[in-house]
Amino acid sequence: MIVVRKIPFFFFVLLFFLLYFTKWAGTEPNYKVVISQGIGIVKNLNYAKAKDMAFCDAISNVIEQAVESLIPMGNKVKNYLLLKEYIYPKALNYINKYKFISEKRDKRYYRIIIQAQVDLGYLKGDLINFRIVSKKELK
């Protein structure tokens, strides 16, 4: 009777370790760190709006750089409208985290530089789903 109780416990422990290690083996997220600058135009001394514009510009530049690193240039040119419609508007969704490296402002421009971590797995999935690129064409 005691042996019967030890066997299920042993299998539970063994199953736990197998599931734990197979889950994490080879499934590490695929991230790319990108540094980008964004520029916003200051109108009527509205620096908050200019900062928002600069941030949006920097995020768009981050995703453009990430896309350029994944697909051949010919595909980027050929599928520009698809990228503009389906990928670039969702730019913030592809970013895992970001931080501001610098901010500068003057009377005309607000400039920021950010460092962003892009989730390439999610971005690759959308590039394939929207038929911008095939799996074999990805870099």
TILO-215390 format. One line per 8 residues: number of its first residue (from 1); for each residue z, x, y of N, C-alpha, C, O, CB. Coordinates in steps of 0.001 Angstrom, whole numbers, plus 524288, in hexadecimal, padded with zeros to 5 digits. Glycine has a CB too. Example, Ala and Ser with C-alpha at 12.3 -4.5 7.8 and 13.67 -1.06 7.14 Angstrom:
1> 81E78,83386,7E9C6,81E78,8300C,7EE6C,81E78,83390,7F31C,82111,8379C,7F309,82356,82C2C,7EE87 ~ 81BA8,83232,7F736,81BE4,83566,7FBDC,81EBE,83264,8001E,81F67,83461,80472,8165D,83704,7FDAA
***
This chain:
1> 80000,8031E,7FB50,80000,80000,80000,80000,8034F,804F9,7FD61,80201,808C9,804A1,7FC71,7FFF9 ~ 802E3,8077C,804E6,8030A,80AF4,80962,7FDB9,80D96,80A1B,7FBFC,80E4B,80E88,80764,80F12,808BA ~ 7FB36,80EFF,805F6,7F618,81188,80635,7F216,80DEC,808BE,7EEB7,80FB3,80BAE,7F444,81322,800B4 ~ 7F273,808E3,8079D,7EED4,80515,809D3,7EF6A,804D4,80FBF,7EB81,80436,81279,7EFBA,7FFAA,80768 ~ 7F405,80545,811C6,7F4DC,80519,81774,7F30C,80A19,81A10,7F126,809F1,81E7A,7FA9E,8042A,818B1 ~ 7F396,80E89,8176F,7F1F5,81370,819C5,7EC09,813E1,81A03,7E9F7,81633,81DAE,7F436,817FD,816BD ~ 7E956,811C3,81649,7E3A3,8121D,8163A,7E13F,80F2E,81AD5,7DDF0,8116D,81D80,7E17B,80FF7,81115 ~ 7E2B9,80A40,81BF4,7E078,807B2,82087,7E1C5,80A87,8259A,7DE79,80AD1,82917,7E259,8021E,820D6
9> 7E66C,80C94,82614,7E7D8,80F82,82ACC,7E477,81468,82B48,7E297,815AC,82F86,7EDB7,81102,82AB4 ~ 7E3B6,81721,826F1,7E071,81BC6,826EE,7DADB,81A72,82896,7D882,81D42,82BB3,7E077,81E51,82183 ~ 7D8C0,81635,82686,7D374,81493,827F6,7D326,812F7,82DB6,7CF35,813F1,8304A,7D1AB,8100B,82479 ~ 7D733,8108E,82FAE,7D758,80F18,83532,7D727,813F1,838A6,7D436,81422,83C72,7DC43,80BE0,83666 ~ 7DA48,817D2,83752,7DA61,81CA7,83A57,7D51B,81F6C,839F3,7D309,82141,83DE2,7DED0,82046,8386C ~ 7D2F4,81FB9,83548,7CDE3,82237,83483,7C995,81F59,83784,7C652,821D3,83A09,7CC8D,8226A,82EAF ~ 7C992,81A40,83743,7C5B5,8171C,83A16,7C638,817E5,83FF4,7C24A,81855,842B0,7C650,8114E,838BC ~ 7CB02,81813,841E7,7CBE9,818EC,8477A,7C987,81E15,8493E,7C6AD,81E3B,84D1C,7D1C6,818D5,848B1
17> 7CAAD,82251,8466F,7C89D,8276F,847EB,7C2AE,827A5,8477C,7C017,829F7,84ACF,7CB07,82BAD,84487 ~ 7C08B,8254A,84381,7BAD6,82543,842F7,7B841,82255,84772,7B472,82436,849B3,7B93E,822CE,83DC2 ~ 7BA47,81DD1,848B9,7B80F,81AC0,84D08,7B8C9,81D83,85238,7B53E,81D96,85579,7BA8D,81555,84D40 ~ 7BD52,81FC2,852FE,7BE6E,82269,857EF,7BAB8,826FD,858C9,7B862,8277B,85CF5,7C41B,82451,8580F ~ 7BA2C,82A4D,854E0,7B6F6,82EF0,85591,7B122,82DC7,85565,7AE21,8307B,85800,7B849,832E2,85176 ~ 7AF6F,829EC,8527A,7A9D5,828A7,85277,7A84D,825D1,85770,7A3D1,8262F,85922,7A86C,8254F,84DB0 ~ 7ABE6,82305,859C9,7AABA,8205E,85EB2,7A99F,82453,862FF,7A605,8239A,86619,7AF41,81CC6,86049 ~ 7ACAB,82872,86332,7AC2C,82C2B,8677A,7A85B,83093,8664C,7A6AD,83350,869E0,7B16C,82E6C,868C2
25> 7A6FE,8314A,8617B,7A376,83597,86022,79DE9,83459,861DB,79B8D,83097,86000,7A39A,836AE,85A37 ~ 79BDD,83775,8655B,79670,836E5,86704,7955D,83263,86AAA,790D2,83144,86BC5,7931F,83653,8626F ~ 79955,82FC6,86C90,79860,82B66,8701F,79A80,82C85,87588,79BEB,828EC,87864,79ACF,82668,86DFD ~ 79AB9,83178,876F2,79CB0,832D5,87C18,798DD,830C8,88036,7941F,83147,87F92,79D75,838DB,87C9D ~ 79AE3,82E80,88468,7976E,82C63,88870,793E7,8309C,88ABF,7955B,83530,88AFF,79AA5,829D5,88CC6 ~ 78F5B,82F06,88C62,78B84,83295,88E91,78B7F,831EA,8947B,78939,82E32,89683,785FD,83195,88C38 ~ 78E02,8357B,89734,78E71,83529,89CDE,78BB9,839BF,89F73,78B2F,83DF4,89D30,79429,834F7,89E85 ~ 78A07,838D0,8A43D,787C1,83CFD,8A769,78A49,83CC0,8ACCA,78AB4,83894,8AF24,781A3,83C76,8A7CC
33> 78BF3,84138,8AEAF,78E52,84179,8B3E1,78A0B,842E2,8B7C1,7872F,846AF,8B70C,792ED,8458A,8B412 ~ 789AB,83FB7,8BBE4,78598,84070,8BFD7,78830,84089,8C535,78BB3,83D71,8C650,7815C,83C00,8BF84 ~ 7866F,84415,8C87B,78847,84452,8CDEC,783C2,842A4,8D15F,77F5B,8447B,8D0C6,78A48,849FB,8CF73 ~ 784EC,83F19,8D502,780C2,83CEE,8D838,782B4,83BC5,8DDBC,7875B,83AEC,8DE9F,77E92,837F5,8D5B6 ~ 77F14,83BC4,8E15B,7804C,83A8A,8E6C9,77DFB,83548,8E83C,779CB,833CD,8E665,77E3F,83ED3,8EA76 ~ 780CC,8327E,8EB93,77EDD,82D98,8EDB8,77F6C,82D9C,8F39B,78313,82FE6,8F5BD,781C3,828ED,8EB59 ~ 77BCE,82B0C,8F634,77BD8,82AE4,8FBED,77B87,82541,8FDB7,7784B,8223E,8FBD2,77745,82E21,8FE41 ~ 77EE3,823D9,9015C,77EC9,81EB3,903CA,77E10,81F3C,909A2,78010,822E6,90C06,783CE,81BA8,90293
41> 77B3C,81BA2,90BEB,77A3B,81BC4,9118F,77E7E,818AD,9145C,77FB2,81440,912E9,774B3,81981,912DE ~ 780BE,81B0D,9185E,784D3,81882,91B76,7822E,81536,91FAC,77F41,81734,922ED,788A7,81CA2,91DF4 ~ 78347,81022,91F88,78136,80C90,92382,785CE,809F1,9262F,7895D,80803,92398,77D6E,80867,92110 ~ 785BD,809DF,92B44,789DA,8076A,92E6C,78F45,80985,92D0C,79313,80694,92CFE,789BF,8017D,92DAF ~ 78F9E,80E81,92BF4,79482,8112F,92A8D,7974D,80EB7,925E1,79C13,80F17,9256F,79828,81137,92F32 ~ 79455,80C31,92266,79697,809CF,91DB6,79684,80DD6,91949,792DD,80E11,9162B,79384,804BD,91C1C ~ 79AAE,81103,9191D,79AF6,81534,9153D,79C02,8132B,90FBD,79A54,8158F,90BEB,79F2C,8190F,916C0 ~ 79EBE,80ED0,90F4E,79FD9,80CA3,90A1A,79AC4,80AFC,90762,799FB,80C10,902C4,7A3A0,807E7,90A89
49> 79764,80865,90A46,79267,806C2,90804,78EFE,80B82,906C5,78C4C,80B95,902C9,78F81,8030B,90BC7 ~ 78F1C,80F6F,90A22,78C1C,81430,90937,78E1E,81700,9045D,78B0B,81920,90157,78C61,817D0,90DFF ~ 7934D,81705,9039A,79582,81975,8FEF0,793C6,81693,8FA09,79270,8190E,8F623,79B7E,81994,8FF41 ~ 793C4,8115D,8FA2C,791E6,80E44,8F5BD,78C2B,80F74,8F487,78AAB,80FFC,8EFFD,79297,80869,8F6DA ~ 78901,80FDD,8F89F,78379,81129,8F7E0,782E2,81692,8F578,77F9E,8175E,8F208,78084,810E4,8FD1A ~ 78602,81A40,8F741,785BE,81F93,8F527,78775,81FAF,8EF72,7852D,82276,8EC40,7892B,8234C,8F869 ~ 78B7A,81CA9,8EE30,78D4F,81C6A,8E8C9,7891B,81A1E,8E53E,78810,81C41,8E10F,79257,81929,8E86B ~ 786B2,815D6,8E6D6,7827F,8136E,8E3C0,77DEC,81731,8E310,77B99,8177B,8DEDD,7809B,80E5A,8E65E
57> 77CA6,81A0E,8E72F,77873,81DE1,8E6E2,779D7,8223C,8E307,77685,823E8,8DFFB,77750,8202C,8EC53 ~ 77EAC,8240F,8E325,78058,82837,8DF91,78042,8265B,8D9E5,77E91,8293D,8D66F,785D9,82A1F,8E103 ~ 78211,82191,8D8E9,7820A,81F6C,8D398,77C6F,81EDD,8D199,77B50,82021,8CD19,784DD,81A11,8D371 ~ 778F8,81CFD,8D4E7,77374,81C8C,8D35C,77127,821E0,8D214,76E31,8226C,8CE54,77041,819F0,8D7B6 ~ 77282,825CC,8D530,7708D,82B13,8D430,772AF,82D42,8CF10,76FF0,8300E,8CC45,77200,82EB5,8D8B4 ~ 77790,82BFC,8CDD7,779DD,82DBA,8C8E4,776C0,82B88,8C44F,77559,82E68,8C0B8,77FAB,82C07,8C87F ~ 775AB,82675,8C470,772E0,823FE,8C01A,76D40,825F6,8BFCF,76B29,826B1,8BB8A,772F3,81E03,8C0AF ~ 76AD2,826D0,8C442,76585,828FC,8C42C,76577,82E58,8C190,761EF,82F86,8BE84,76351,82962,8C9C2
65> 7695A,83197,8C2BE,769A6,836C4,8C04C,76A8C,8364F,8BA6E,76847,8393B,8B75C,76E07,83A05,8C2CB ~ 76DE4,8329C,8B8E7,76EF5,831D7,8B357,76A12,82FF8,8B082,768EA,831CB,8AC37,7736E,82DEA,8B292 ~ 76736,82C5B,8B2DF,7625D,82A66,8B082,75E66,82ED2,8B00A,75BC4,82F4C,8AC0B,7600F,825D6,8B3C4 ~ 75DF5,8320F,8B417,75A49,83673,8B3F3,75B91,83A3D,8AF90,75815,83CBF,8AD64,75A4D,83953,8B929 ~ 760A1,83AA8,8AE41,7621E,83E47,8AA18,7610E,83BF9,8A4AB,76123,83ED2,8A0CB,767E7,83FB7,8AA9A ~ 76010,836DD,8A45A,75F5D,83447,89F51,759B9,8331B,89DE1,7584B,83344,8994B,76259,82F59,89F49 ~ 75688,831EF,8A1C5,75136,8303C,8A084,74D2E,833E5,8A2F8,74E3D,8365F,8A6F4,7504E,82A98,8A267 ~ 748A0,83439,8A09D,74475,8376D,8A2ED,742CB,8353B,8A83D,74309,83085,8A92B,73FB1,837B4,89F35
73> 74120,838B8,8ABA6,73FA2,83729,8B0ED,73B48,83319,8B0E2,73B3C,82F98,8B42D,73DEF,83BE8,8B40D ~ 737A7,83382,8AD3C,7336C,82FA8,8ACEC,73578,82A2E,8ABFF,7336E,8266D,8AE34,72FA3,8311C,8A89C ~ 73979,829AD,8A8C4,73BC9,82488,8A7CB,73E98,8227E,8AC99,73E96,81DCD,8ADA3,73F8F,824C7,8A330 ~ 74102,8260C,8AF89,743BE,8244E,8B443,73FE5,8221A,8B83D,740E4,81E14,8BAAC,746DB,828D7,8B6B3 ~ 73B90,824BE,8B8DA,73797,822E8,8BC8B,7351E,81DDB,8BA92,73470,81A24,8BD8B,7335A,82720,8BD64 ~ 733C9,81DBC,8B58F,73128,81933,8B344,734A4,81455,8B360,732BC,80FFC,8B424,72F85,81A68,8ADA2 ~ 739B8,81515,8B29E,73D55,810A7,8B244,740D1,8101F,8B711,7452E,80E22,8B6B2,740B3,81131,8AD73 ~ 73EED,811E0,8BB87,74214,811BD,8C04F,7440A,80C43,8C18F,74895,80B96,8C2FB,73EED,813D1,8C4E3
81> 740AD,80860,8C10D,74249,80304,8C255,7467D,80105,8BE9B,74A1E,7FE57,8C047,73D92,7FF5A,8C231 ~ 7460B,80249,8B99F,74A18,800B7,8B5DD,74F44,80365,8B710,75363,800EC,8B6DC,74860,80201,8B03F ~ 74F13,80867,8B84F,753D3,80B3A,8B9C2,7564B,808D5,8BEA2,75B0A,8081A,8BEED,7529E,8110C,8BAAE ~ 752FA,807A4,8C26E,754E6,8056F,8C758,7574F,80004,8C689,75B15,7FE9E,8C92B,75074,8051C,8CB54 ~ 75528,7FD06,8C2F1,756FD,7F7AC,8C215,75BA5,7F755,8BE59,75F31,7F434,8BF39,75292,7F465,8BFFC ~ 75BAF,7FA84,8BA30,75F9A,7F9DB,8B61A,763BE,7FE20,8B5C8,7681D,7FD0E,8B416,75CF3,7F982,8B10C ~ 76287,802DC,8B754,76631,80732,8B6A5,76924,80869,8BBB5,76DF3,80870,8BBB9,76346,80C11,8B4C3 ~ 76664,80966,8BFEA,768EF,80B12,8C4BD,76CB4,80704,8C70B,770BB,8088F,8C92A,764D8,80C60,8C8B7
89> 76B99,801F5,8C6BC,76F77,7FE2D,8C8C1,774A3,7FE36,8C5B7,778AD,7FCAD,8C7D2,76D29,7F8B1,8C89A ~ 77488,7FFF3,8C0CF,77943,80022,8BD9C,77BAD,80597,8BDA3,77E94,806F5,8BA0E,77808,7FE75,8B7FE ~ 77A89,808A6,8C18E,77C0E,80E27,8C1A2,781E1,80EF0,8C0B3,78365,8126D,8BDC2,77A8A,81094,8C6CB ~ 78517,80BD1,8C31C,78AC1,80C7C,8C294,78C9B,80B7A,8BCFE,79099,80D9B,8BB5B,78D9B,808D6,8C656 ~ 789C6,80848,8BA13,78B43,80731,8B4A4,78AC2,80BFB,8B128,78D7C,80C5C,8AD37,787ED,802CD,8B274 ~ 7875E,80F9C,8B281,78682,81434,8AF49,78A5C,81898,8B07A,78A8B,81C82,8ADB0,78105,81623,8B005 ~ 78D62,817F0,8B490,790F8,81C0F,8B638,79660,81B01,8B406,798AD,816E3,8B4F6,7912C,81C76,8BC3C ~ 7985A,81EC3,8B11A,79D82,81E55,8AEBD,7A1C4,81F3C,8B2D0,7A57C,81C34,8B329,79E14,8223C,8AA39
97> 7A13B,82361,8B5E1,7A4E7,82474,8BA1A,7A238,827D2,8BE2B,79E43,82A56,8BD18,7A9E9,82729,8B807 ~ 7A46B,827D5,8C2D8,7A241,82AFB,8C70F,7A6AA,82CAA,8CAA9,7AAE8,82A66,8CAAA,79E01,827ED,8CA1E ~ 7A58E,830AE,8CDB6,7A945,83248,8D1BA,7A642,83453,8D66B,7A1FD,8367A,8D5ED,7AD1B,8367D,8CF9F ~ 7A896,83398,8DAEE,7A63F,83583,8DFC2,7A775,83B52,8E03E,7ABF6,83CF1,8DFCD,7A84E,8326B,8E49E ~ 7A372,83E65,8E126,7A433,843FF,8E1EB,7A4B4,8452D,8E7B4,7A806,84843,8E94E,79FA7,84722,8DF83 ~ 7A164,842B3,8EAD7,7A1D3,84376,8F07F,79FB8,83EB5,8F360,79C79,83BC7,8F160,79EDE,8486F,8F239 ~ 7A1A6,83E0C,8F817,79FD8,839EE,8FBA6,79F5D,83C55,90112,7A2EA,83F01,902E6,7A3AE,83517,8FBAD ~ 79B02,83B5E,90395,79A2F,83D3A,908EC,79796,838E7,90C0C,79434,83618,90A1C,796CF,8424F,90904
105> 79939,83875,910D5,796BB,83484,9141F,795F3,836B2,9199A,798E1,83A04,91B7B,79A07,82F71,9144D ~ 791EB,834B2,91C04,79104,835C9,9218A,78F36,830B5,92408,78FCC,82C8E,921AF,78CE5,83A4E,9225A ~ 78D15,830F0,9289D,78B99,82C24,92B5E,78705,82951,928D2,78666,8249B,92994,78A3E,82D64,930F6 ~ 783CD,82C16,925D1,77F1F,829AE,92396,77F52,828DC,91DB6,77D19,82513,91BC0,77A86,82CED,924DA ~ 781FB,82C60,91ACE,781D0,82C2C,9151A,7873B,82CB7,912AF,78ABF,82F35,914D3,77E3F,8306F,91305 ~ 787B9,82A4B,90E2B,78C60,82AFD,90AEC,78A67,82D4C,905D0,78734,82AE9,90322,78F80,825A3,90A09 ~ 78C4D,831EC,90479,78A87,8349D,8FFC7,78F0F,83530,8FBF4,79366,836A0,8FD72,78833,83A04,90126 ~ 78DFC,8340D,8F70E,791E6,834F9,8F303,78F5D,837E2,8EE7A,78AAB,83778,8ED82,7945C,82FBF,8F11F
113> 7929A,83ACD,8EBC5,790F0,83D57,8E6F0,794BB,83B84,8E2BD,7997C,83BDC,8E35F,790D9,8438C,8E773 ~ 7928C,83991,8DE6D,795D1,837C1,8DA1E,79487,83ABA,8D521,79041,83CD0,8D46D,7951D,831DB,8D944 ~ 79864,83AD1,8D1BF,797A3,83CCC,8CC6E,79879,83825,8C8D9,79C9A,835AE,8C8F4,79B82,84181,8CB14 ~ 79494,836F5,8C5B1,794D1,83253,8C25C,793D9,833D1,8BCAB,790D8,83760,8BB77,790CC,82E33,8C42A ~ 7967D,830FB,8B93D,795C2,831B1,8B3A2,7928C,82D09,8B1AF,7945E,82896,8B1BD,79B30,83224,8B0A7 ~ 78DC2,82E22,8AFF8,78A19,82A12,8AE51,78A63,82965,8A867,78A4C,82D36,8A57B,78472,82B6E,8B008 ~ 78ABC,82487,8A6B1,78ABE,82347,8A11A,78511,82320,89F46,78264,81F2B,89FDA,78D9B,81DEB,89FFA ~ 78347,8277B,89D10,77DD1,827D9,89B6E,77C8B,82443,896DE,7781A,8227D,89659,77C87,82D66,899F9
121> 78062,8232D,89392,77F6A,81FB0,88F29,77DE8,81A43,890F7,77A2A,817F8,88EFF,78430,81F63,88BAE ~ 780D1,81838,894B3,77FB4,81307,896D8,77A7F,81309,899C3,7776B,80F5E,8994E,78425,81141,89A84 ~ 7798C,81728,89CBF,774A6,81799,89FAB,76FFA,817F7,89BF7,76BFB,8156F,89CD4,774CC,81C63,8A34B ~ 7707C,81B1E,897D8,76C3F,81B91,893FF,76B2E,8164D,8916A,766AD,814DC,8908C,76D9D,81FAF,88FCF ~ 76F57,81376,89031,76EB3,80E57,88DCB,76B87,80AAA,89132,7680B,807F5,88F4B,773F6,80BF6,88CA8 ~ 76CC0,80A92,89645,769C7,80729,899C7,76426,80910,89A7B,7608B,805E7,89AD2,76C7D,806D3,89F1A ~ 7636A,80E1C,89AB2,75E12,81021,89B31,75ABD,80E82,89685,7561F,80D4D,89718,75E20,81620,89BB2 ~ 75D1D,80E7D,891ED,75A4E,80CD8,88D34,759A3,806EA,88D1F,75567,804FB,88BE9,75D3A,80EAE,88840
129> 75DCA,80402,88E66,75D8D,7FE47,88E41,75996,7FC0A,89214,75700,7F829,890E6,762E0,7FC03,88F6B ~ 75917,7FE71,8969F,7554B,7FC8C,89A75,74FEE,7FEF8,899A0,74C72,7FE58,89CE1,75731,7FDB3,89FFA ~ 74F41,801BD,89545,74A4D,80418,893AA,74803,807CD,897BD,74345,80828,89878,74668,7FFDE,8927C ~ 74B8B,80A86,89A57,749DA,80E80,89E0A,74869,81375,89B10,744F1,81664,89CA4,74E2E,80F9F,8A226 ~ 74B20,81451,896C2,74A39,818E2,89388,74B9F,8178D,88DE7,74EE5,81429,88CF4,74D6E,81DA0,89584 ~ 74931,81A2B,88A36,74A92,81965,884BC,74EA2,81D7C,88329,74F91,82144,885FC,745A2,819BD,8812A ~ 75104,81CA8,87EA1,75511,8204A,87CD1,752F3,825D9,87C3F,75599,829A2,87D95,75751,81E6D,87797 ~ 74E3C,8264B,87A48,74C1E,82B84,87969,74A75,82E39,87E6F,749E4,832FF,87E82,7478B,82B38,875C3
137> 749AA,82B44,882A3,74822,82DA7,88798,74CCF,82F8F,88AC6,74C1D,83281,88E83,74504,829CB,88ACB ~ 7518D,82DF1,8895C,75625,82FA8,88C42,756E9,83581,88B93,755F2,837AD,88764,75B0B,82CAA,88A77 ~ 758A6,837FA,88FB6,759AC,83D9E,88F7F,75EE7,83E92,88CF7,76086,84310,88C65,75987,84017,89500
***
